[in-house]
């Protein structure tokens, strides 16, 4: 998705208001996680107020299709480490 024209919180607000009936999706999880990380960096998520953070979470939810709690988990990971990476689960086979 080419979202480079969205650069301000006001543009995010307009985007969310104008696309209420449109659904977006990003197919690959790695691509989606990378996109979410870029959005958080571009808008300076850590330095935003509560209302602006909510708008950014709405934007991420609208485009990614993830639930609010999943987005919050990813944002927490970004806040703690500065990155968003997929955690690979290790399954223990029969021994």
Protein Blocks (a to p, Z undefined) as FASTA:
>chain_A
ZZklpmbfklmmmmmmmmmmbccddfblklmmmmmmmmmmmnommlpcfklmmmmmmmmm
mmnopafklmmmmmmmmmmnopacdddddddddZZ
